Amino acid sequence: MDSDQFPVPPSPLLQGRFEGRSEFAELVRQTFVVAAEQGWREIILCDANFEDWPLGERIVAQALNDWSASGRKLTMLAQNYDEVIRRHARFVTWRRTWSHIVDCRGHAAGDLPSVLWSPGWAFERLDLVRSTGVAGSEAGRRVALKERLAEKLLRSSPAFAATTLGI
């Protein structure tokens, strides 16, 4: 039997519940590595401020560099990006370099979910204090999550400029 006849292996990403800050952070790291390996076309990140996401870590920055390519799109939605700027310097630099594929949006309402969504897999933190949530590739959950995000994005505005112009 040649190799192209083997079934596609299941996603290496979590299918189920996660609990705690360390599991959450590891899930974010793994997700960006897998996104780069599998060439995901679109990723949406949503959080009030991304303060406890490991966006500034070297492994995440490298995975984002590996993922970045023509035709890719990363959308971010937050109430504000102050913590991103303060805590995630590598991400801010990457965002500046790849601003043509990154769309950062601001949303004034305080009801933003904590989510990473892609067309094939997603996670959502349901309890921010305990960093517990659910992850997986179930189509129904992904579609419902995308609809919630689309509604929030419709009521958002541009935010977190890649560069600041001085006078």
Backbone as ProteinMPNN parsed JSONL, in Angstrom:
{"seq_chain_A": "MDSDQFPVPPSPLLQGRFEGRSEFAELVRQTFVVAAEQGWREIILCDANFEDWPLGERIVAQALNDWSASGRKLTMLAQNYDEVIRRHARFVTWRRTWSHIVDCRGHAAGDLPSVLWSPGWAFERLDLVRSTGVAGSEAGRRVALKERLAEKLLRSSPAFAATTLGI", "coords_chain_A": {"N_chain_A": [[0.85, -1.173, 0.0], [0.724, 2.163, -0.969], [1.854, 5.385, 0.324], [-0.056, 7.446, -0.09], [-2.484, 6.237, 0.221], [-3.075, 5.846, 2.837], [-5.164, 6.659, 5.62], [-6.046, 10.032, 6.536], [-4.41, 11.384, 9.309], [-5.803, 12.007, 12.605], [-6.486, 15.32, 13.893], [-3.716, 16.881, 15.478], [-4.301, 18.509, 17.516], [-5.971, 19.375, 20.58], [-9.019, 17.785, 21.381], [-11.556, 18.456, 23.073], [-11.974, 19.209, 26.585], [-10.073, 21.775, 28.289], [-8.012, 22.888, 31.018], [-6.873, 25.335, 33.22], [-4.2, 27.774, 33.395], [-1.672, 27.024, 32.376], [-2.245, 24.855, 30.668], [-3.91, 26.177, 28.867], [-2.115, 28.124, 27.776], [-0.248, 26.395, 26.577], [-1.875, 25.19, 24.687], [-2.405, 27.365, 22.982], [0.196, 27.827, 21.976], [0.707, 25.334, 20.665], [-1.334, 25.414, 18.776], [-0.624, 27.499, 16.977], [1.727, 26.43, 15.918], [0.748, 24.111, 14.639], [-1.01, 25.367, 12.847], [0.829, 26.621, 11.156], [2.203, 24.351, 10.157], [0.127, 23.024, 8.81], [-0.786, 24.934, 7.102], [-2.977, 26.747, 7.511], [-5.48, 28.918, 6.264], [-6.947, 31.004, 7.404], [-7.271, 32.672, 10.518], [-8.894, 33.586, 13.47], [-8.591, 35.583, 16.27], [-9.824, 36.324, 19.449], [-10.295, 38.281, 22.284], [-10.616, 40.006, 25.395], [-8.295, 41.518, 26.037], [-5.957, 40.047, 25.581], [-3.993, 39.621, 27.512], [-3.082, 37.329, 28.933], [-2.374, 35.525, 26.998], [0.151, 33.672, 25.287], [1.474, 35.315, 23.342], [3.826, 36.767, 22.938], [5.934, 35.032, 23.075], [8.87, 33.301, 21.959], [8.501, 30.845, 20.511], [5.884, 31.13, 19.562], [6.098, 33.427, 17.989], [7.886, 32.453, 16.047], [6.329, 30.398, 14.942], [4.242, 31.919, 13.875], [5.685, 33.386, 11.961], [6.387, 31.249, 10.294], [3.851, 30.499, 9.486], [2.926, 32.728, 8.088], [2.07, 33.856, 4.934], [1.347, 34.503, 1.49], [-2.06, 35.099, 0.87], [-2.951, 34.362, 3.35], [-4.749, 35.1, 6.394], [-5.088, 36.88, 9.367], [-7.223, 37.761, 11.874], [-7.798, 39.908, 14.528], [-9.588, 40.617, 17.488], [-10.364, 42.811, 20.033], [-11.044, 44.488, 23.186], [-9.2, 46.386, 23.94], [-5.762, 47.012, 23.074], [-3.666, 47.5, 24.755], [-2.345, 45.794, 26.611], [-1.252, 43.922, 24.894], [0.669, 45.43, 23.546], [2.257, 46.125, 25.743], [3.073, 43.632, 26.858], [3.803, 41.784, 24.857], [6.12, 41.972, 22.97], [7.51, 40.681, 20.822], [5.366, 39.77, 19.293], [4.186, 42.219, 18.572], [6.187, 43.267, 16.92], [6.189, 41.29, 14.901], [3.57, 41.668, 13.939], [3.784, 44.229, 12.872], [5.532, 43.761, 10.726], [4.013, 41.983, 9.169], [1.66, 43.314, 8.551], [-0.028, 43.512, 6.364], [-1.473, 41.163, 6.25], [-2.785, 41.045, 8.607], [-5.539, 41.961, 10.465], [-6.552, 44.085, 12.792], [-9.019, 44.678, 15.131], [-11.178, 46.723, 17.106], [-13.454, 46.549, 19.83], [-15.937, 47.949, 21.687], [-17.737, 46.932, 23.562], [-18.099, 44.969, 26.546], [-18.322, 42.21, 26.341], [-16.791, 40.267, 25.017], [-15.86, 37.102, 23.743], [-13.303, 34.68, 24.656], [-11.369, 33.416, 22.356], [-9.986, 31.258, 19.844], [-10.267, 30.818, 16.511], [-10.547, 28.818, 13.6], [-11.165, 27.695, 10.214], [-11.197, 24.898, 10.437], [-10.835, 24.085, 13.098], [-11.209, 25.011, 16.548], [-10.999, 26.873, 19.663], [-12.49, 27.787, 22.807], [-12.336, 29.752, 25.652], [-14.202, 29.287, 28.437], [-14.351, 29.98, 31.081], [-12.669, 32.541, 32.3], [-11.206, 33.148, 34.606], [-10.371, 30.693, 35.681], [-9.262, 29.671, 33.439], [-10.515, 27.693, 31.823], [-11.964, 25.656, 29.295], [-13.176, 24.662, 26.043], [-12.175, 22.719, 23.25], [-11.921, 21.874, 19.771], [-12.899, 20.207, 16.683], [-15.516, 20.06, 15.895], [-18.098, 20.593, 13.655], [-20.609, 21.953, 14.056], [-20.251, 23.452, 16.44], [-18.073, 25.062, 15.686], [-19.207, 26.554, 13.555], [-21.269, 27.951, 14.892], [-19.719, 29.448, 16.659], [-18.243, 30.998, 14.835], [-20.315, 32.54, 13.768], [-21.053, 34.075, 16.021], [-18.659, 35.512, 16.356], [-18.578, 36.896, 13.906], [-20.728, 38.628, 14.207], [-19.791, 40.26, 16.304], [-17.551, 41.357, 15.013], [-18.771, 42.877, 13.028], [-19.654, 45.037, 14.49], [-17.364, 46.324, 15.169], [-14.341, 48.346, 15.039], [-11.455, 49.645, 13.228], [-8.322, 49.048, 14.874], [-5.304, 49.141, 16.911], [-2.996, 50.01, 15.28], [-0.505, 49.204, 12.86], [1.681, 50.836, 12.534], [2.653, 53.993, 13.884], [1.978, 57.265, 13.076], [3.846, 60.174, 13.226], [3.861, 63.718, 13.867]], "CA_chain_A": [[0.0, 0.0, 0.0], [1.577, 3.338, -0.943], [1.556, 6.329, 1.403], [-1.228, 8.284, -0.311], [-3.696, 5.477, 0.502], [-3.312, 5.83, 4.274], [-6.124, 7.69, 6.033], [-5.494, 11.251, 7.118], [-4.404, 11.239, 10.763], [-6.625, 12.998, 13.295], [-5.795, 16.55, 14.257], [-2.864, 16.746, 16.654], [-4.777, 19.456, 18.524], [-6.921, 18.903, 21.585], [-10.439, 17.612, 21.091], [-12.188, 18.299, 24.379], [-11.831, 20.269, 27.579], [-8.774, 22.135, 28.846], [-8.185, 23.537, 32.313], [-5.712, 25.966, 33.818], [-3.417, 28.707, 32.574], [-0.581, 26.365, 31.65], [-2.843, 24.112, 29.549], [-4.363, 27.175, 27.9], [-0.946, 28.67, 27.086], [0.315, 25.348, 25.723], [-2.804, 25.029, 23.576], [-2.155, 28.475, 22.053], [1.477, 27.54, 21.31], [0.519, 24.206, 19.751], [-2.224, 25.806, 17.69], [0.111, 28.257, 15.967], [2.65, 25.504, 15.258], [-0.059, 23.291, 13.728], [-1.493, 26.253, 11.773], [1.939, 26.778, 10.209], [2.462, 23.059, 9.505], [-0.988, 22.648, 7.946], [-1.076, 26.025, 6.18], [-4.313, 27.316, 7.67], [-5.661, 30.162, 5.5], [-7.57, 32.054, 8.204], [-7.334, 32.514, 11.967], [-9.482, 34.718, 14.19], [-8.317, 35.615, 17.7], [-10.707, 37.263, 20.129], [-10.127, 38.317, 23.73], [-10.75, 41.387, 25.862], [-7.023, 42.239, 25.93], [-4.873, 39.101, 25.278], [-2.913, 39.739, 28.484], [-2.521, 36.059, 29.368], [-2.029, 34.686, 25.854], [1.612, 33.677, 25.143], [1.762, 35.853, 22.009], [5.179, 37.315, 22.848], [6.956, 33.997, 23.208], [9.668, 32.992, 20.769], [7.901, 29.761, 19.73], [4.698, 31.661, 18.88], [6.582, 34.327, 16.935], [8.432, 31.615, 14.976], [5.207, 29.721, 14.281], [3.556, 32.93, 13.064], [6.527, 33.623, 10.786], [6.251, 30.081, 9.426], [2.485, 30.502, 8.966], [2.703, 33.906, 7.239], [2.267, 33.655, 3.503], [0.339, 35.129, 0.653], [-3.365, 34.475, 0.961], [-3.294, 34.081, 4.746], [-5.39, 36.231, 7.058], [-5.273, 36.827, 10.808], [-8.07, 38.827, 12.387], [-7.811, 40.003, 15.985], [-10.645, 41.456, 18.023], [-10.156, 43.048, 21.46], [-11.526, 45.767, 23.699], [-8.041, 47.26, 23.746], [-4.511, 46.31, 22.791], [-2.612, 48.013, 25.633], [-1.564, 44.684, 27.173], [-0.481, 43.321, 23.796], [1.828, 46.305, 23.352], [3.08, 46.078, 26.957], [3.559, 42.296, 27.229], [4.104, 40.866, 23.752], [6.953, 42.738, 22.036], [7.772, 39.907, 19.595], [4.146, 39.786, 18.49], [4.031, 43.569, 18.016], [7.131, 43.349, 15.8], [5.666, 40.44, 13.83], [2.375, 42.329, 13.415], [4.245, 45.348, 12.044], [6.093, 43.186, 9.502], [2.986, 41.283, 8.4], [0.416, 44.09, 8.686], [-0.891, 43.311, 5.193], [-2.328, 39.987, 6.44], [-3.336, 41.121, 9.959], [-6.587, 42.965, 10.64], [-6.852, 44.24, 14.213], [-10.282, 45.381, 15.314], [-11.54, 47.04, 18.475], [-14.88, 46.411, 20.136], [-16.118, 48.637, 22.963], [-18.553, 46.165, 24.513], [-17.324, 44.127, 27.441], [-18.778, 40.818, 26.286], [-16.04, 39.515, 24.01], [-15.408, 35.779, 24.159], [-11.873, 34.395, 24.52], [-11.522, 32.414, 21.301], [-9.164, 31.126, 18.643], [-11.113, 30.131, 15.528], [-10.088, 28.584, 12.233], [-12.213, 26.934, 9.528], [-11.196, 23.475, 10.755], [-10.646, 23.787, 14.518], [-11.347, 26.221, 17.365], [-11.175, 26.714, 21.104], [-13.079, 28.912, 23.523], [-12.247, 29.726, 27.108], [-15.523, 29.55, 28.993], [-14.113, 30.588, 32.392], [-11.383, 33.228, 32.182], [-10.489, 33.095, 35.879], [-9.75, 29.371, 35.798], [-8.755, 29.295, 32.103], [-11.089, 26.428, 31.381], [-12.719, 25.806, 28.062], [-13.364, 23.497, 25.183], [-11.516, 22.822, 21.949], [-12.232, 20.764, 18.889], [-13.171, 20.459, 15.274], [-16.921, 19.795, 15.606], [-18.597, 21.606, 12.72], [-21.678, 22.759, 14.631], [-19.688, 24.417, 17.398], [-17.268, 26.024, 14.935], [-20.103, 27.447, 12.813], [-21.919, 28.845, 15.866], [-18.697, 30.378, 17.146], [-17.955, 31.942, 13.745], [-21.443, 33.471, 13.688], [-20.905, 35.019, 17.147], [-17.531, 36.393, 16.053], [-18.961, 37.763, 12.787], [-21.587, 39.667, 14.771], [-18.909, 41.19, 17.035], [-16.712, 42.048, 14.031], [-19.604, 43.886, 12.349], [-19.774, 46.199, 15.373], [-16.012, 46.722, 15.57], [-13.682, 49.362, 14.235], [-10.005, 49.412, 13.163], [-7.584, 49.327, 16.111], [-3.931, 48.629, 17.001], [-2.308, 50.297, 14.021], [0.819, 48.584, 12.721], [2.658, 51.899, 12.717], [2.07, 55.252, 14.33], [2.521, 58.395, 12.336], [4.093, 61.365, 14.046], [3.795, 65.005, 13.143]], "C_chain_A": [[0.896, 1.235, 0.0], [1.012, 4.395, -0.006], [0.317, 7.175, 1.167], [-2.54, 7.535, -0.093], [-4.002, 5.391, 1.999], [-4.322, 6.911, 4.626], [-5.4, 8.888, 6.642], [-5.521, 11.106, 8.634], [-5.293, 12.295, 11.411], [-5.791, 14.225, 13.661], [-4.931, 16.332, 15.491], [-3.314, 17.673, 17.787], [-5.854, 18.834, 19.402], [-8.339, 18.844, 21.04], [-11.112, 17.385, 22.444], [-11.898, 19.472, 25.292], [-10.364, 20.533, 27.933], [-9.02, 22.913, 30.132], [-6.864, 24.089, 32.811], [-4.928, 26.811, 32.84], [-2.327, 28.013, 31.781], [-1.124, 25.548, 30.476], [-3.317, 25.066, 28.458], [-3.179, 27.712, 27.087], [-0.332, 27.644, 26.139], [-0.575, 25.108, 24.506], [-2.605, 26.13, 22.535], [-0.865, 28.212, 21.273], [1.311, 26.449, 20.265], [-0.318, 24.6, 18.542], [-1.474, 26.558, 16.604], [1.117, 27.379, 15.228], [1.892, 24.656, 14.237], [-0.582, 24.135, 12.563], [-0.41, 26.447, 10.72], [2.184, 25.482, 9.445], [1.383, 22.711, 8.486], [-1.397, 23.76, 6.98], [-2.487, 26.585, 6.277], [-4.397, 28.654, 6.95], [-6.16, 31.299, 6.378], [-7.565, 31.675, 9.678], [-7.991, 33.774, 12.529], [-9.155, 34.537, 15.667], [-9.233, 36.651, 18.325], [-10.475, 37.145, 21.627], [-10.269, 39.772, 24.156], [-9.447, 42.155, 25.685], [-5.801, 41.353, 25.664], [-3.735, 39.116, 26.301], [-2.296, 38.406, 28.876], [-2.321, 35.053, 28.231], [-0.504, 34.738, 25.689], [2.079, 34.233, 23.786], [3.194, 36.354, 21.853], [6.286, 36.288, 22.93], [7.616, 33.682, 21.866], [9.01, 31.914, 19.895], [6.668, 30.236, 18.966], [5.121, 32.576, 17.737], [7.136, 33.522, 15.757], [7.315, 30.915, 14.214], [4.435, 30.702, 13.399], [4.369, 33.285, 11.82], [6.389, 32.477, 9.786], [4.871, 30.041, 8.764], [2.266, 31.597, 7.927], [3.031, 33.608, 5.79], [1.167, 34.385, 2.764], [-0.975, 34.363, 0.77], [-3.79, 34.108, 2.366], [-3.945, 35.316, 5.354], [-5.539, 35.934, 8.547], [-6.111, 38.024, 11.205], [-8.02, 38.762, 13.904], [-8.914, 40.959, 16.398], [-10.437, 41.57, 19.526], [-10.847, 44.337, 21.881], [-10.421, 46.8, 23.568], [-6.788, 46.403, 23.62], [-3.363, 46.786, 23.674], [-1.728, 46.903, 26.185], [-0.753, 43.963, 26.102], [0.802, 44.13, 23.606], [2.79, 46.182, 24.528], [3.756, 44.724, 27.161], [4.119, 41.449, 26.093], [4.921, 41.55, 22.648], [7.228, 41.968, 20.74], [6.545, 39.902, 18.685], [3.946, 41.147, 17.833], [4.959, 43.754, 16.821], [6.64, 42.514, 14.628], [4.465, 41.11, 13.169], [2.754, 43.48, 12.49], [4.758, 44.83, 10.693], [5.006, 42.627, 8.59], [1.643, 42.009, 8.426], [-0.541, 43.891, 7.514], [-1.764, 42.057, 5.303], [-2.995, 39.986, 7.821], [-4.333, 42.268, 10.032], [-6.94, 43.009, 12.12], [-8.054, 45.152, 14.379], [-10.511, 45.626, 16.804], [-13.042, 46.965, 18.649], [-15.093, 46.961, 21.538], [-16.882, 47.816, 23.995], [-17.688, 45.22, 25.331], [-17.675, 42.656, 27.384], [-18.06, 39.994, 25.224], [-15.664, 38.132, 24.544], [-13.884, 35.671, 24.02], [-11.76, 33.168, 23.621], [-10.337, 32.431, 20.342], [-9.991, 30.272, 17.7], [-10.355, 29.965, 14.218], [-11.187, 27.782, 11.538], [-12.284, 25.46, 9.927], [-11.123, 23.11, 12.223], [-10.764, 25.085, 15.301], [-11.289, 25.865, 18.845], [-11.829, 27.965, 21.657], [-12.862, 28.712, 25.009], [-13.609, 30.143, 27.649], [-15.44, 30.216, 30.36], [-12.72, 31.214, 32.357], [-10.562, 33.142, 33.462], [-9.734, 31.782, 36.027], [-9.111, 28.901, 34.494], [-9.227, 27.907, 31.706], [-11.898, 26.67, 30.122], [-12.794, 24.514, 27.293], [-12.732, 23.769, 23.823], [-11.958, 21.663, 21.076], [-12.592, 21.197, 17.492], [-14.628, 20.193, 14.898], [-17.502, 20.935, 14.781], [-19.659, 22.506, 13.333], [-21.172, 23.825, 15.581], [-18.864, 25.478, 16.685], [-18.133, 27.029, 14.182], [-20.771, 28.434, 13.75], [-20.934, 29.873, 16.397], [-18.362, 31.419, 16.088], [-19.079, 32.973, 13.611], [-21.386, 34.51, 14.814], [-19.778, 36.015, 16.875], [-17.878, 37.369, 14.93], [-19.842, 38.908, 13.279], [-20.751, 40.715, 15.519], [-18.062, 42.005, 16.048], [-17.491, 43.118, 13.275], [-19.716, 45.165, 13.171], [-18.416, 46.687, 15.871], [-15.487, 47.818, 14.666], [-12.18, 49.078, 14.2], [-9.323, 49.83, 14.468], [-6.166, 48.781, 15.972], [-3.207, 48.775, 15.657], [-0.916, 49.67, 14.017], [1.925, 49.601, 12.929], [1.923, 53.126, 13.237], [2.762, 56.376, 13.604], [2.697, 59.587, 13.27], [4.026, 62.622, 13.204], [5.097, 65.743, 13.34]], "O_chain_A": [[1.751, 1.361, 0.876], [-0.145, 4.324, 0.408], [-0.318, 7.594, 2.134], [-3.609, 8.135, -0.208], [-5.07, 4.916, 2.385], [-4.338, 7.969, 3.998], [-4.301, 8.769, 7.185], [-6.555, 10.741, 9.194], [-5.515, 13.36, 10.834], [-4.563, 14.169, 13.726], [-5.356, 15.676, 16.442], [-2.767, 17.623, 18.888], [-6.545, 17.895, 19.007], [-8.79, 19.743, 20.329], [-11.221, 16.249, 22.904], [-11.615, 20.581, 24.839], [-9.528, 19.63, 27.884], [-10.077, 23.514, 30.322], [-5.852, 23.388, 32.821], [-4.978, 26.603, 31.628], [-2.078, 28.373, 30.631], [-0.526, 25.547, 29.4], [-3.146, 24.795, 27.269], [-3.233, 27.749, 25.858], [0.06, 27.986, 25.023], [-0.073, 24.85, 23.412], [-2.632, 25.857, 21.335], [-0.837, 28.356, 20.051], [1.723, 26.613, 19.117], [-0.045, 24.173, 17.42], [-1.668, 26.28, 15.421], [1.336, 27.568, 14.031], [2.342, 24.499, 13.101], [-0.596, 23.675, 11.422], [-0.698, 26.437, 9.523], [2.353, 25.502, 8.226], [1.681, 22.168, 7.422], [-2.262, 23.55, 6.13], [-3.123, 26.866, 5.261], [-3.459, 29.448, 7.027], [-5.828, 32.457, 6.122], [-7.818, 30.528, 10.045], [-7.679, 34.888, 12.11], [-9.406, 33.48, 16.246], [-9.397, 37.744, 17.781], [-10.461, 36.043, 22.176], [-10.06, 40.675, 23.347], [-9.46, 43.303, 25.241], [-4.696, 41.88, 25.534], [-2.628, 38.672, 25.996], [-1.093, 38.348, 29.133], [-2.121, 33.864, 28.48], [0.083, 35.791, 25.939], [2.981, 33.673, 23.163], [3.722, 36.364, 20.741], [7.463, 36.642, 22.861], [7.004, 33.783, 20.802], [8.966, 32.054, 18.673], [6.43, 29.793, 17.843], [4.563, 32.506, 16.642], [6.887, 33.863, 14.601], [7.346, 30.843, 12.986], [4.021, 30.348, 12.295], [3.803, 33.464, 10.741], [6.287, 32.705, 8.581], [4.738, 29.602, 7.621], [1.497, 31.409, 6.984], [4.132, 33.164, 5.465], [0.183, 34.827, 3.356], [-0.993, 33.132, 0.768], [-4.89, 33.59, 2.558], [-3.725, 36.436, 4.894], [-6.045, 34.883, 8.939], [-5.756, 39.166, 10.913], [-8.179, 37.694, 14.495], [-9.15, 41.977, 15.747], [-10.345, 40.559, 20.223], [-11.193, 45.172, 21.045], [-10.655, 47.933, 23.146], [-6.764, 45.235, 24.006], [-2.203, 46.506, 23.375], [-0.505, 47.043, 26.227], [0.327, 43.447, 26.388], [1.892, 43.565, 23.516], [4.005, 46.139, 24.333], [4.906, 44.676, 27.598], [4.843, 40.485, 26.347], [4.45, 41.684, 21.518], [7.18, 42.558, 19.66], [6.664, 40.016, 17.465], [3.576, 41.22, 16.661], [4.558, 44.337, 15.814], [6.668, 42.971, 13.486], [4.366, 41.113, 11.942], [2.124, 43.684, 11.452], [4.449, 45.4, 9.647], [5.076, 42.782, 7.371], [0.596, 41.369, 8.331], [-1.747, 44.085, 7.666], [-2.706, 41.901, 4.525], [-3.693, 39.033, 8.168], [-4.007, 43.407, 9.699], [-7.556, 42.081, 12.644], [-8.097, 46.255, 13.834], [-10.091, 44.836, 17.649], [-13.805, 47.276, 17.735], [-14.479, 46.473, 22.487], [-16.68, 48.0, 25.195], [-16.664, 44.732, 24.853], [-17.347, 41.917, 28.313], [-18.662, 39.118, 24.603], [-15.2, 38.012, 25.678], [-13.259, 36.485, 23.34], [-12.014, 32.04, 24.045], [-9.76, 33.483, 20.065], [-10.374, 29.15, 18.033], [-9.62, 30.855, 13.788], [-12.061, 27.238, 12.213], [-13.332, 24.835, 9.77], [-11.325, 21.949, 12.576], [-10.451, 26.153, 14.774], [-11.498, 24.715, 19.232], [-11.744, 29.047, 21.076], [-13.159, 27.652, 25.56], [-14.101, 31.229, 27.346], [-16.355, 30.938, 30.756], [-11.714, 30.506, 32.382], [-9.335, 33.069, 33.399], [-8.58, 31.771, 36.454], [-8.485, 27.842, 34.457], [-8.433, 27.056, 31.303], [-12.445, 27.753, 29.914], [-12.519, 23.431, 27.81], [-12.754, 24.891, 23.317], [-12.324, 20.6, 21.576], [-12.592, 22.383, 17.161], [-14.951, 20.108, 13.713], [-17.408, 22.1, 15.165], [-19.609, 23.721, 13.141], [-21.617, 24.972, 15.532], [-18.938, 26.657, 17.027], [-17.83, 28.222, 14.17], [-20.839, 29.625, 13.448], [-21.283, 31.042, 16.565], [-18.213, 32.598, 16.407], [-18.814, 34.15, 13.366], [-21.644, 35.691, 14.582], [-19.92, 37.21, 17.131], [-17.512, 38.543, 14.995], [-19.707, 40.038, 12.811], [-20.983, 41.916, 15.376], [-17.88, 43.208, 16.234], [-16.932, 44.155, 12.92], [-19.858, 46.253, 12.614], [-18.335, 47.384, 16.882], [-16.106, 48.172, 13.663], [-11.677, 48.345, 15.052], [-9.693, 50.829, 15.086], [-5.864, 48.048, 15.03], [-2.862, 47.791, 15.003], [-0.242, 49.616, 15.045], [2.992, 49.265, 13.444], [0.715, 53.27, 13.045], [3.99, 56.425, 13.529], [1.784, 59.948, 14.012], [4.124, 62.576, 11.977], [5.265, 66.847, 12.822]]}, "name": "protein", "num_of_chains": 1, "seq": "MDSDQFPVPPSPLLQGRFEGRSEFAELVRQTFVVAAEQGWREIILCDANFEDWPLGERIVAQALNDWSASGRKLTMLAQNYDEVIRRHARFVTWRRTWSHIVDCRGHAAGDLPSVLWSPGWAFERLDLVRSTGVAGSEAGRRVALKERLAEKLLRSSPAFAATTLGI"}
